[in-house]
Amino acid sequence: MITETKVREYLWCNGDIDGYARSGRAEKNIVSDEEWAFIDEVVTKIRLIQNGLASQEFQKAHESDKACFDSEDTYKLLQTYEQKC
């Protein structure tokens, strides 16, 4: 389950997993490598959708990713971040 805390850790270092590892924060095991990869994948999907590069089928398939977040607000936090990039 992807929580707001995990998304905030991701956003704290702008999605740079290497920078996150070097910061020492990764040692607290707040976000696993698998969760980080999933968040990265969702970020890519959000970018494709926001830029109009995703088919309807792709967008429908992406809807199931939202179920992996603890709340709609947590997903929207990530989505809002991507709109600023």
ROLO-486446 format. One record per atom (N, C-alpha, C): residue in three letters; atom name; x, y, z. Coordinates in nm, 4 decimals. Layout:
<r code="ala" site="CA" x="X" y="Y" z="Z"/>
...
// end
This chain:
<r code="met" site="N" x="0.0842" y="-0.1172" z="0.0000"/>
<r code="met" site="CA" x="0.0000" y="0.0000" z="0.0000"/>
<r code="met" site="C" x="0.0893" y="0.1244" z="0.0000"/>
<r code="ile" site="N" x="0.0617" y="0.2148" z="-0.0909"/>
<r code="ile" site="CA" x="0.1379" y="0.3389" z="-0.1006"/>
<r code="ile" site="C" x="0.0673" y="0.4443" z="-0.0160"/>
<r code="thr" site="N" x="0.1361" y="0.4913" z="0.0853"/>
<r code="thr" site="CA" x="0.0795" y="0.5891" z="0.1780"/>
<r code="thr" site="C" x="0.1275" y="0.7300" z="0.1446"/>
<r code="glu" site="N" x="0.0659" y="0.8270" z="0.2084"/>
<r code="glu" site="CA" x="0.1074" y="0.9658" z="0.1891"/>
<r code="glu" site="C" x="0.2528" y="0.9849" z="0.2312"/>
<r code="thr" site="N" x="0.2934" y="0.9198" z="0.3385"/>
<r code="thr" site="CA" x="0.4319" y="0.9294" z="0.3856"/>
<r code="thr" site="C" x="0.5291" y="0.8819" z="0.2783"/>
<r code="lys" site="N" x="0.4956" y="0.7726" z="0.2118"/>
<r code="lys" site="CA" x="0.5827" y="0.7191" z="0.1066"/>
<r code="lys" site="C" x="0.5893" y="0.8140" z="-0.0128"/>
<r code="val" site="N" x="0.4761" y="0.8696" z="-0.0501"/>
<r code="val" site="CA" x="0.4746" y="0.9651" z="-0.1617"/>
<r code="val" site="C" x="0.5547" y="1.0893" z="-0.1248"/>
<r code="arg" site="N" x="0.5409" y="1.1358" z="-0.0031"/>
<r code="arg" site="CA" x="0.6166" y="1.2546" z="0.0396"/>
<r code="arg" site="C" x="0.7677" y="1.2286" z="0.0391"/>
<r code="glu" site="N" x="0.8090" y="1.1083" z="0.0749"/>
<r code="glu" site="CA" x="0.9513" y="1.0728" z="0.0672"/>
<r code="glu" site="C" x="0.9979" y="1.0775" z="-0.0788"/>
<r code="tyr" site="N" x="0.9166" y="1.0247" z="-0.1677"/>
<r code="tyr" site="CA" x="0.9471" y="1.0263" z="-0.3113"/>
<r code="tyr" site="C" x="0.9593" y="1.1704" z="-0.3608"/>
<r code="leu" site="N" x="0.8644" y="1.2534" z="-0.3213"/>
<r code="leu" site="CA" x="0.8638" y="1.3930" z="-0.3649"/>
<r code="leu" site="C" x="0.9782" y="1.4716" z="-0.3034"/>
<r code="trp" site="N" x="1.0166" y="1.4364" z="-0.1802"/>
<r code="trp" site="CA" x="1.1237" y="1.5070" z="-0.1113"/>
<r code="trp" site="C" x="1.2512" y="1.5099" z="-0.1943"/>
<r code="cys" site="N" x="1.2792" y="1.4009" z="-0.2646"/>
<r code="cys" site="CA" x="1.4022" y="1.3966" z="-0.3457"/>
<r code="cys" site="C" x="1.3715" y="1.3963" z="-0.4955"/>
<r code="asn" site="N" x="1.2533" y="1.4444" z="-0.5310"/>
<r code="asn" site="CA" x="1.2147" y="1.4575" z="-0.6724"/>
<r code="asn" site="C" x="1.2277" y="1.3273" z="-0.7502"/>
<r code="gly" site="N" x="1.1981" y="1.2175" z="-0.6854"/>
<r code="gly" site="CA" x="1.1988" y="1.0889" z="-0.7534"/>
<r code="gly" site="C" x="1.3369" y="1.0309" z="-0.7805"/>
<r code="asp" site="N" x="1.4400" y="1.0893" z="-0.7236"/>
<r code="asp" site="CA" x="1.5778" y="1.0433" z="-0.7453"/>
<r code="asp" site="C" x="1.6134" y="0.9387" z="-0.6394"/>
<r code="ile" site="N" x="1.6025" y="0.8127" z="-0.6755"/>
<r code="ile" site="CA" x="1.6265" y="0.7051" z="-0.5788"/>
<r code="ile" site="C" x="1.7722" y="0.7020" z="-0.5325"/>
<r code="asp" site="N" x="1.8647" y="0.7377" z="-0.6193"/>
<r code="asp" site="CA" x="2.0052" y="0.7401" z="-0.5787"/>
<r code="asp" site="C" x="2.0299" y="0.8506" z="-0.4754"/>
<r code="gly" site="N" x="1.9721" y="0.9661" z="-0.4998"/>
<r code="gly" site="CA" x="1.9834" y="1.0747" z="-0.4031"/>
<r code="gly" site="C" x="1.9184" y="1.0381" z="-0.2709"/>
<r code="tyr" site="N" x="1.8081" y="0.9670" z="-0.2788"/>
<r code="tyr" site="CA" x="1.7381" y="0.9215" z="-0.1586"/>
<r code="tyr" site="C" x="1.8271" y="0.8256" z="-0.0799"/>
<r code="ala" site="N" x="1.8921" y="0.7337" z="-0.1501"/>
<r code="ala" site="CA" x="1.9812" y="0.6374" z="-0.0843"/>
<r code="ala" site="C" x="2.0996" y="0.7089" z="-0.0198"/>
<r code="arg" site="N" x="2.1556" y="0.8066" z="-0.0888"/>
<r code="arg" site="CA" x="2.2709" y="0.8801" z="-0.0343"/>
<r code="arg" site="C" x="2.2328" y="0.9696" z="0.0834"/>
<r code="ser" site="N" x="2.1052" y="1.0084" z="0.0910"/>
<r code="ser" site="CA" x="2.0625" y="1.0998" z="0.1975"/>
<r code="ser" site="C" x="2.0600" y="1.0330" z="0.3352"/>
<r code="gly" site="N" x="2.0581" y="0.9008" z="0.3364"/>
<r code="gly" site="CA" x="2.0480" y="0.8284" z="0.4620"/>
<r code="gly" site="C" x="1.9043" y="0.8015" z="0.5039"/>
<r code="arg" site="N" x="1.8106" y="0.8678" z="0.4397"/>
<r code="arg" site="CA" x="1.6691" y="0.8484" z="0.4730"/>
<r code="arg" site="C" x="1.6202" y="0.7099" z="0.4319"/>
<r code="ala" site="N" x="1.6812" y="0.6532" z="0.3281"/>
<r code="ala" site="CA" x="1.6396" y="0.5217" z="0.2794"/>
<r code="ala" site="C" x="1.6645" y="0.4132" z="0.3835"/>
<r code="glu" site="N" x="1.7607" y="0.4367" z="0.4720"/>
<r code="glu" site="CA" x="1.7932" y="0.3378" z="0.5754"/>
<r code="glu" site="C" x="1.6772" y="0.3153" z="0.6722"/>
<r code="lys" site="N" x="1.5848" y="0.4075" z="0.6764"/>
<r code="lys" site="CA" x="1.4687" y="0.3944" z="0.7644"/>
<r code="lys" site="C" x="1.3629" y="0.3016" z="0.7054"/>
<r code="asn" site="N" x="1.3848" y="0.2566" z="0.5820"/>
<r code="asn" site="CA" x="1.2938" y="0.1645" z="0.5132"/>
<r code="asn" site="C" x="1.1508" y="0.2158" z="0.5043"/>
<r code="ile" site="N" x="1.1356" y="0.3433" z="0.4808"/>
<r code="ile" site="CA" x="1.0021" y="0.4002" z="0.4656"/>
<r code="ile" site="C" x="0.9432" y="0.3583" z="0.3316"/>
<r code="val" site="N" x="1.0280" y="0.3599" z="0.2278"/>
<r code="val" site="CA" x="0.9843" y="0.3217" z="0.0934"/>
<r code="val" site="C" x="1.0768" y="0.2105" z="0.0442"/>
<r code="ser" site="N" x="1.0198" y="0.0960" z="0.0111"/>
<r code="ser" site="CA" x="1.1011" y="-0.0141" z="-0.0414"/>
<r code="ser" site="C" x="1.1374" y="0.0137" z="-0.1873"/>
<r code="asp" site="N" x="1.2349" y="-0.0580" z="-0.2382"/>
<r code="asp" site="CA" x="1.2735" y="-0.0432" z="-0.3793"/>
<r code="asp" site="C" x="1.1568" y="-0.0756" z="-0.4714"/>
<r code="glu" site="N" x="1.0783" y="-0.1766" z="-0.4354"/>
<r code="glu" site="CA" x="0.9637" y="-0.2162" z="-0.5170"/>
<r code="glu" site="C" x="0.8570" y="-0.1064" z="-0.5180"/>
<r code="glu" site="N" x="0.8343" y="-0.0456" z="-0.4023"/>
<r code="glu" site="CA" x="0.7370" y="0.0629" z="-0.3952"/>
<r code="glu" site="C" x="0.7861" y="0.1840" z="-0.4739"/>
<r code="trp" site="N" x="0.9152" y="0.2111" z="-0.4637"/>
<r code="trp" site="CA" x="0.9730" y="0.3230" z="-0.5386"/>
<r code="trp" site="C" x="0.9538" y="0.3010" z="-0.6880"/>
<r code="ala" site="N" x="0.9815" y="0.1806" z="-0.7341"/>
<r code="ala" site="CA" x="0.9650" y="0.1494" z="-0.8761"/>
<r code="ala" site="C" x="0.8188" y="0.1649" z="-0.9187"/>
<r code="phe" site="N" x="0.7271" y="0.1226" z="-0.8339"/>
<r code="phe" site="CA" x="0.5854" y="0.1368" z="-0.8651"/>
<r code="phe" site="C" x="0.5473" y="0.2841" z="-0.8742"/>
<r code="ile" site="N" x="0.5932" y="0.3651" z="-0.7794"/>
<r code="ile" site="CA" x="0.5631" y="0.5081" z="-0.7835"/>
<r code="ile" site="C" x="0.6207" y="0.5699" z="-0.9100"/>
<r code="asp" site="N" x="0.7438" y="0.5335" z="-0.9457"/>
<r code="asp" site="CA" x="0.8049" y="0.5806" z="-1.0714"/>
<r code="asp" site="C" x="0.7178" y="0.5457" z="-1.1913"/>
<r code="glu" site="N" x="0.6680" y="0.4234" z="-1.1929"/>
<r code="glu" site="CA" x="0.5826" y="0.3773" z="-1.3029"/>
<r code="glu" site="C" x="0.4535" y="0.4588" z="-1.3093"/>
<r code="val" site="N" x="0.3948" y="0.4853" z="-1.1945"/>
<r code="val" site="CA" x="0.2717" y="0.5649" z="-1.1905"/>
<r code="val" site="C" x="0.2998" y="0.7076" z="-1.2376"/>
<r code="val" site="N" x="0.4131" y="0.7628" z="-1.1984"/>
<r code="val" site="CA" x="0.4511" y="0.8974" z="-1.2425"/>
<r code="val" site="C" x="0.4602" y="0.9014" z="-1.3951"/>
<r code="thr" site="N" x="0.5214" y="0.8017" z="-1.4537"/>
<r code="thr" site="CA" x="0.5327" y="0.7954" z="-1.5994"/>
<r code="thr" site="C" x="0.3950" y="0.7893" z="-1.6634"/>
<r code="lys" site="N" x="0.3075" y="0.7091" z="-1.6079"/>
<r code="lys" site="CA" x="0.1714" y="0.6979" z="-1.6620"/>
<r code="lys" site="C" x="0.0963" y="0.8300" z="-1.6506"/>
<r code="ile" site="N" x="0.1113" y="0.8970" z="-1.5376"/>
<r code="ile" site="CA" x="0.0460" y="1.0271" z="-1.5193"/>
<r code="ile" site="C" x="0.0950" y="1.1251" z="-1.6246"/>
<r code="arg" site="N" x="0.2258" y="1.1279" z="-1.6477"/>
<r code="arg" site="CA" x="0.2819" y="1.2182" z="-1.7502"/>
<r code="arg" site="C" x="0.2240" y="1.1888" z="-1.8883"/>
<r code="leu" site="N" x="0.2176" y="1.0619" z="-1.9233"/>
<r code="leu" site="CA" x="0.1636" y="1.0251" z="-2.0545"/>
<r code="leu" site="C" x="0.0187" y="1.0690" z="-2.0685"/>
<r code="ile" site="N" x="-0.0593" y="1.0472" z="-1.9649"/>
<r code="ile" site="CA" x="-0.2009" y="1.0848" z="-1.9684"/>
<r code="ile" site="C" x="-0.2160" y="1.2362" z="-1.9745"/>
<r code="gln" site="N" x="-0.1424" y="1.3084" z="-1.8904"/>
<r code="gln" site="CA" x="-0.1533" y="1.4539" z="-1.8875"/>
<r code="gln" site="C" x="-0.1079" y="1.5187" z="-2.0177"/>
<r code="asn" site="N" x="-0.0160" y="1.4544" z="-2.0881"/>
<r code="asn" site="CA" x="0.0331" y="1.5087" z="-2.2150"/>
<r code="asn" site="C" x="-0.0479" y="1.4599" z="-2.3346"/>
<r code="gly" site="N" x="-0.1562" y="1.3876" z="-2.3083"/>
<r code="gly" site="CA" x="-0.2433" y="1.3411" z="-2.4159"/>
<r code="gly" site="C" x="-0.1823" y="1.2320" z="-2.5016"/>
<r code="leu" site="N" x="-0.0892" y="1.1572" z="-2.4458"/>
<r code="leu" site="CA" x="-0.0194" y="1.0540" z="-2.5228"/>
<r code="leu" site="C" x="-0.0671" y="0.9125" z="-2.4901"/>
<r code="ala" site="N" x="-0.1743" y="0.9012" z="-2.4140"/>
<r code="ala" site="CA" x="-0.2217" y="0.7694" z="-2.3705"/>
<r code="ala" site="C" x="-0.3579" y="0.7388" z="-2.4332"/>
<r code="ser" site="N" x="-0.3725" y="0.6164" z="-2.4744"/>
<r code="ser" site="CA" x="-0.4999" y="0.5730" z="-2.5315"/>
<r code="ser" site="C" x="-0.6044" y="0.5582" z="-2.4207"/>
<r code="gln" site="N" x="-0.7287" y="0.5442" z="-2.4614"/>
<r code="gln" site="CA" x="-0.8365" y="0.5207" z="-2.3645"/>
<r code="gln" site="C" x="-0.8134" y="0.3912" z="-2.2880"/>
<r code="glu" site="N" x="-0.7662" y="0.2885" z="-2.3567"/>
<r code="glu" site="CA" x="-0.7390" y="0.1599" z="-2.2921"/>
<r code="glu" site="C" x="-0.6293" y="0.1742" z="-2.1856"/>
<r code="phe" site="N" x="-0.5262" y="0.2491" z="-2.2195"/>
<r code="phe" site="CA" x="-0.4164" y="0.2738" z="-2.1261"/>
<r code="phe" site="C" x="-0.4686" y="0.3458" z="-2.0020"/>
<r code="gln" site="N" x="-0.5510" y="0.4458" z="-2.0230"/>
<r code="gln" site="CA" x="-0.6054" y="0.5227" z="-1.9114"/>
<r code="gln" site="C" x="-0.6949" y="0.4359" z="-1.8235"/>
<r code="lys" site="N" x="-0.7739" y="0.3503" z="-1.8839"/>
<r code="lys" site="CA" x="-0.8593" y="0.2594" z="-1.8066"/>
<r code="lys" site="C" x="-0.7740" y="0.1625" z="-1.7254"/>
<r code="ala" site="N" x="-0.6685" y="0.1111" z="-1.7855"/>
<r code="ala" site="CA" x="-0.5791" y="0.0189" z="-1.7153"/>
<r code="ala" site="C" x="-0.5104" y="0.0893" z="-1.5978"/>
<r code="his" site="N" x="-0.4814" y="0.2161" z="-1.6149"/>
<r code="his" site="CA" x="-0.4167" y="0.2943" z="-1.5095"/>
<r code="his" site="C" x="-0.5078" y="0.3106" z="-1.3878"/>
<r code="glu" site="N" x="-0.6363" y="0.3073" z="-1.4073"/>
<r code="glu" site="CA" x="-0.7308" y="0.3215" z="-1.2962"/>
<r code="glu" site="C" x="-0.7042" y="0.2180" z="-1.1869"/>
<r code="ser" site="N" x="-0.6620" y="0.0981" z="-1.2242"/>
<r code="ser" site="CA" x="-0.6358" y="-0.0058" z="-1.1242"/>
<r code="ser" site="C" x="-0.5147" y="0.0285" z="-1.0370"/>
<r code="asp" site="N" x="-0.4228" y="0.1104" z="-1.0876"/>
<r code="asp" site="CA" x="-0.3070" y="0.1533" z="-1.0078"/>
<r code="asp" site="C" x="-0.3503" y="0.2344" z="-0.8869"/>
<r code="lys" site="N" x="-0.4579" y="0.3083" z="-0.9013"/>
<r code="lys" site="CA" x="-0.5054" y="0.3943" z="-0.7927"/>
<r code="lys" site="C" x="-0.5444" y="0.3133" z="-0.6697"/>
<r code="ala" site="N" x="-0.5834" y="0.1893" z="-0.6905"/>
<r code="ala" site="CA" x="-0.6229" y="0.1041" z="-0.5776"/>
<r code="ala" site="C" x="-0.5044" y="0.0707" z="-0.4873"/>
<r code="cys" site="N" x="-0.3826" y="0.0922" z="-0.5341"/>
<r code="cys" site="CA" x="-0.2628" y="0.0627" z="-0.4547"/>
<r code="cys" site="C" x="-0.2263" y="0.1771" z="-0.3603"/>
<r code="phe" site="N" x="-0.3000" y="0.2874" z="-0.3686"/>
<r code="phe" site="CA" x="-0.2765" y="0.4014" z="-0.2807"/>
<r code="phe" site="C" x="-0.3758" y="0.3950" z="-0.1653"/>
<r code="asp" site="N" x="-0.3346" y="0.4433" z="-0.0494"/>
<r code="asp" site="CA" x="-0.4210" y="0.4347" z="0.0685"/>
<r code="asp" site="C" x="-0.5428" y="0.5255" z="0.0611"/>
<r code="ser" site="N" x="-0.5365" y="0.6281" z="-0.0244"/>
<r code="ser" site="CA" x="-0.6515" y="0.7164" z="-0.0413"/>
<r code="ser" site="C" x="-0.6409" y="0.7911" z="-0.1742"/>
<r code="glu" site="N" x="-0.7503" y="0.8467" z="-0.2152"/>
<r code="glu" site="CA" x="-0.7521" y="0.9283" z="-0.3364"/>
<r code="glu" site="C" x="-0.6639" y="1.0519" z="-0.3173"/>
<r code="asp" site="N" x="-0.6616" y="1.1054" z="-0.1961"/>
<r code="asp" site="CA" x="-0.5780" y="1.2232" z="-0.1681"/>
<r code="asp" site="C" x="-0.4296" y="1.1926" z="-0.1865"/>
<r code="thr" site="N" x="-0.3874" y="1.0737" z="-0.1491"/>
<r code="thr" site="CA" x="-0.2473" y="1.0352" z="-0.1661"/>
<r code="thr" site="C" x="-0.2125" y="1.0286" z="-0.3143"/>
<r code="tyr" site="N" x="-0.3003" y="0.9688" z="-0.3940"/>
<r code="tyr" site="CA" x="-0.2789" y="0.9637" z="-0.5385"/>
<r code="tyr" site="C" x="-0.2766" y="1.1048" z="-0.5959"/>
<r code="lys" site="N" x="-0.3681" y="1.1895" z="-0.5536"/>
<r code="lys" site="CA" x="-0.3754" y="1.3260" z="-0.6055"/>
<r code="lys" site="C" x="-0.2511" y="1.4070" z="-0.5697"/>
<r code="leu" site="N" x="-0.1899" y="1.3765" z="-0.4555"/>
<r code="leu" site="CA" x="-0.0650" y="1.4422" z="-0.4174"/>
<r code="leu" site="C" x="0.0421" y="1.4163" z="-0.5233"/>
<r code="leu" site="N" x="0.0517" y="1.2941" z="-0.5667"/>
<r code="leu" site="CA" x="0.1478" y="1.2575" z="-0.6708"/>
<r code="leu" site="C" x="0.1070" y="1.3197" z="-0.8041"/>
<r code="gln" site="N" x="-0.0198" y="1.3170" z="-0.8344"/>
<r code="gln" site="CA" x="-0.0705" y="1.3737" z="-0.9591"/>
<r code="gln" site="C" x="-0.0466" y="1.5250" z="-0.9643"/>
<r code="thr" site="N" x="-0.0700" y="1.5938" z="-0.8543"/>
<r code="thr" site="CA" x="-0.0491" y="1.7381" z="-0.8474"/>
<r code="thr" site="C" x="0.0981" y="1.7711" z="-0.8656"/>
<r code="tyr" site="N" x="0.1851" y="1.6923" z="-0.8062"/>
<r code="tyr" site="CA" x="0.3297" y="1.7119" z="-0.8224"/>
<r code="tyr" site="C" x="0.3673" y="1.7032" z="-0.9703"/>
<r code="glu" site="N" x="0.3113" y="1.6072" z="-1.0390"/>
<r code="glu" site="CA" x="0.3457" y="1.5883" z="-1.1794"/>
<r code="glu" site="C" x="0.2953" y="1.7031" z="-1.2657"/>
<r code="gln" site="N" x="0.1886" y="1.7672" z="-1.2281"/>
<r code="gln" site="CA" x="0.1380" y="1.8805" z="-1.3049"/>
<r code="gln" site="C" x="0.2331" y="1.9983" z="-1.2978"/>
<r code="lys" site="N" x="0.3118" y="2.0061" z="-1.1908"/>
<r code="lys" site="CA" x="0.4069" y="2.1163" z="-1.1750"/>
<r code="lys" site="C" x="0.5342" y="2.0941" z="-1.2545"/>
<r code="cys" site="N" x="0.5626" y="1.9703" z="-1.2911"/>
<r code="cys" site="CA" x="0.6877" y="1.9388" z="-1.3623"/>
<r code="cys" site="C" x="0.6797" y="1.9755" z="-1.5080"/>
// end
